[in-house]
Amino acid sequence: MRALDIISEEIRADFENKTALRDDALRDARQCIKHASLAIRAIHRNDEAEALQELALGKELAKQLRESLKEAHPELYFAGYTQDAIKEYCEAELTVAMILDKPLPTPADLNAESPAYLNGLAETLGELRRRCLDLLRPGYNTEVERLLDLMDEVYTHLVTMDFPDAITEGLRRRTDLARGIIERTRGDITVAFRENELSNKLDRLSEQLNKQQP
């Protein structure tokens, strides 16, 4: 049947085009995740310049994914691998902004859909905990109080997003995990603070005793 031959060729051409687009999207998604990971690693090493450079590369890839797929091929744009990459990129942007105490970028700034943005925001709590632990390693540091306040604020907003997982793409599970992350961090900060206070008291006592000696 000639008609079926023509139909089959048209479908085959459509599939070949979508497969090529999918392959490009997978490549860009992997690169976006890579740059997000490198940005987070750089900011934990206090290398702001490298972190911002990696974020700029990630931003371009996220923009490219949105512009090339969202309107023409939404089934590829809203696929798990694409949104996961954008979520990772959002996490990196938000983590760097919070650590550097800069204004948070919006979903529009990051070319991100709301679920990807919020899930990325939820995952920043693990990175902020890591930052707190790094700061506490030498001893108590007041910067951890600012970060803990940020963690509390993020959680306060996340917990209000009480919508089905089909809408938020698993945000509730990440929010449930976030509470434990915050409480463990609060406990670590409390212990470090008390140890610091005890050390200061012992130092003052030692100074007083030294002054009393003839």
PLY file of the C-alpha trace (Angstrom):
ply
format ascii 1.0
element vertex 214
property float x
property float y
property float z
element edge 213
property int vertex1
property int vertex2
end_header
0.00 0.00 0.00
1.59 3.20 -1.22
-0.28 5.34 1.30
1.06 3.31 4.22
4.59 3.58 2.84
4.28 7.37 2.85
2.79 7.43 6.36
5.54 5.15 7.69
8.28 7.32 6.18
6.78 10.46 7.70
6.57 8.83 11.13
10.10 7.47 10.81
11.41 10.95 9.93
9.56 12.41 12.93
11.03 9.78 15.25
14.53 10.32 13.87
14.22 14.06 14.44
12.97 13.61 18.01
15.68 11.06 18.75
18.33 13.53 17.61
16.77 16.25 19.75
16.61 13.87 22.70
20.27 12.99 22.30
21.17 16.69 22.23
19.03 17.32 25.31
20.66 14.45 27.19
24.10 15.80 26.35
23.19 19.33 27.42
21.53 18.02 30.59
24.66 16.09 31.57
26.82 19.15 30.96
24.44 21.34 32.96
24.65 18.95 35.92
28.43 18.88 35.61
28.74 22.67 35.76
26.31 22.83 38.69
28.38 20.29 40.61
31.62 22.13 39.87
30.08 25.43 40.99
29.06 23.95 44.34
32.47 22.37 44.80
34.16 25.68 44.03
32.08 27.70 46.49
32.82 25.19 49.25
36.50 25.82 48.51
35.80 29.57 48.75
36.65 30.03 45.06
33.95 32.53 44.15
35.36 33.32 40.70
35.31 29.69 39.59
31.85 29.14 41.07
30.42 32.08 39.13
32.13 30.93 35.94
30.61 27.46 36.23
27.20 28.95 36.97
27.40 31.08 33.83
28.03 27.96 31.75
25.16 26.16 33.47
22.86 29.12 32.90
23.51 29.05 29.16
22.71 25.35 28.96
19.51 25.72 30.99
18.44 28.57 28.71
19.24 26.50 25.65
17.19 23.55 26.89
14.21 25.81 27.55
14.35 27.70 24.28
14.93 24.67 22.05
12.42 22.32 23.65
9.69 23.93 25.74
7.46 25.22 22.95
8.28 22.88 20.10
8.88 19.65 22.04
7.40 19.89 25.55
7.52 16.09 25.94
11.31 16.34 25.85
11.54 19.52 27.90
9.44 18.12 30.74
11.16 14.74 30.66
12.82 13.68 33.90
16.42 14.06 32.75
15.85 17.62 31.51
14.09 18.82 34.63
16.60 17.04 36.87
19.41 18.96 35.19
17.62 22.27 35.65
16.89 21.34 39.28
20.60 20.70 39.87
21.45 24.00 38.24
18.92 25.82 40.46
20.43 24.16 43.52
23.87 25.42 42.54
22.71 28.98 41.85
20.76 29.18 45.10
23.53 27.60 47.17
26.13 30.05 45.87
23.81 33.01 46.43
23.07 31.96 50.03
26.69 31.28 50.93
27.76 34.63 49.47
24.78 36.36 51.15
23.41 37.65 47.85
19.77 38.05 46.75
18.19 34.81 45.61
17.59 34.51 41.86
14.00 33.87 40.79
12.73 30.98 38.66
12.57 33.38 35.71
16.19 34.39 36.31
17.18 30.73 36.10
14.96 29.71 33.15
13.36 27.16 35.48
9.89 25.82 36.06
8.49 26.13 39.59
8.91 22.44 40.60
12.55 22.35 39.48
13.24 25.59 41.32
11.61 24.48 44.58
13.22 21.04 44.54
16.57 22.69 43.89
15.87 25.04 46.81
15.10 22.07 49.06
18.40 20.44 48.16
20.38 23.55 49.10
19.79 22.62 52.74
22.20 19.72 52.45
24.84 22.04 51.01
24.24 24.64 53.71
24.66 21.93 56.34
27.95 20.97 54.71
29.01 24.61 54.79
28.15 24.87 58.48
30.16 21.77 59.33
33.15 23.10 57.39
32.94 26.38 59.32
32.60 24.57 62.65
35.59 22.30 62.11
38.12 24.82 63.54
35.62 25.87 66.23
32.45 27.89 66.64
31.86 30.52 63.96
29.04 33.09 64.05
28.49 32.71 60.29
26.74 29.41 60.96
23.95 31.28 62.73
23.16 33.22 59.56
23.16 30.02 57.53
20.93 28.26 60.06
18.45 31.15 59.90
18.44 30.77 56.11
17.78 27.05 56.43
14.85 27.73 58.75
13.44 30.31 56.35
13.71 27.97 53.38
11.97 25.18 55.28
9.20 27.55 56.44
8.38 28.33 52.82
8.75 24.78 51.52
6.38 23.34 54.10
3.59 25.62 52.87
3.75 24.05 49.38
1.21 21.39 50.28
0.28 20.21 46.80
0.19 16.79 45.14
3.47 15.25 44.01
2.17 15.30 40.46
2.34 19.10 40.69
5.49 19.56 42.79
7.44 16.55 41.46
8.38 15.03 44.80
8.83 18.21 46.83
7.06 16.80 49.89
9.63 14.03 50.34
12.50 16.49 50.08
10.77 18.81 52.53
10.37 15.96 55.03
14.09 15.20 54.74
14.91 18.89 55.12
13.56 19.04 58.66
15.97 16.35 59.83
18.88 18.11 58.12
18.06 21.36 59.90
17.65 19.76 63.33
20.96 17.90 63.06
22.66 21.11 62.01
21.09 22.99 64.91
22.38 20.33 67.28
25.91 20.54 65.86
25.91 24.32 66.16
24.64 24.15 69.76
27.40 21.73 70.75
30.06 23.88 69.07
28.72 27.02 70.76
28.79 25.42 74.21
32.27 24.08 73.66
33.37 27.55 72.61
31.80 29.12 75.68
33.47 26.55 77.93
36.83 27.14 76.28
36.48 30.90 76.75
35.60 30.48 80.43
38.58 28.21 80.97
40.85 30.73 79.26
39.54 33.55 81.48
39.97 31.42 84.58
43.52 30.56 83.55
44.31 34.26 83.08
42.92 35.09 86.52
44.97 32.36 88.15
48.12 33.52 86.40
47.54 37.07 87.62
47.14 35.83 91.22
50.45 34.03 91.20
53.31 35.97 92.84
0 1
1 2
2 3
3 4
4 5
5 6
6 7
7 8
8 9
9 10
10 11
11 12
12 13
13 14
14 15
15 16
16 17
17 18
18 19
19 20
20 21
21 22
22 23
23 24
24 25
25 26
26 27
27 28
28 29
29 30
30 31
31 32
32 33
33 34
34 35
35 36
36 37
37 38
38 39
39 40
40 41
41 42
42 43
43 44
44 45
45 46
46 47
47 48
48 49
49 50
50 51
51 52
52 53
53 54
54 55
55 56
56 57
57 58
58 59
59 60
60 61
61 62
62 63
63 64
64 65
65 66
66 67
67 68
68 69
69 70
70 71
71 72
72 73
73 74
74 75
75 76
76 77
77 78
78 79
79 80
80 81
81 82
82 83
83 84
84 85
85 86
86 87
87 88
88 89
89 90
90 91
91 92
92 93
93 94
94 95
95 96
96 97
97 98
98 99
99 100
100 101
101 102
102 103
103 104
104 105
105 106
106 107
107 108
108 109
109 110
110 111
111 112
112 113
113 114
114 115
115 116
116 117
117 118
118 119
119 120
120 121
121 122
122 123
123 124
124 125
125 126
126 127
127 128
128 129
129 130
130 131
131 132
132 133
133 134
134 135
135 136
136 137
137 138
138 139
139 140
140 141
141 142
142 143
143 144
144 145
145 146
146 147
147 148
148 149
149 150
150 151
151 152
152 153
153 154
154 155
155 156
156 157
157 158
158 159
159 160
160 161
161 162
162 163
163 164
164 165
165 166
166 167
167 168
168 169
169 170
170 171
171 172
172 173
173 174
174 175
175 176
176 177
177 178
178 179
179 180
180 181
181 182
182 183
183 184
184 185
185 186
186 187
187 188
188 189
189 190
190 191
191 192
192 193
193 194
194 195
195 196
196 197
197 198
198 199
199 200
200 201
201 202
202 203
203 204
204 205
205 206
206 207
207 208
208 209
209 210
210 211
211 212
212 213
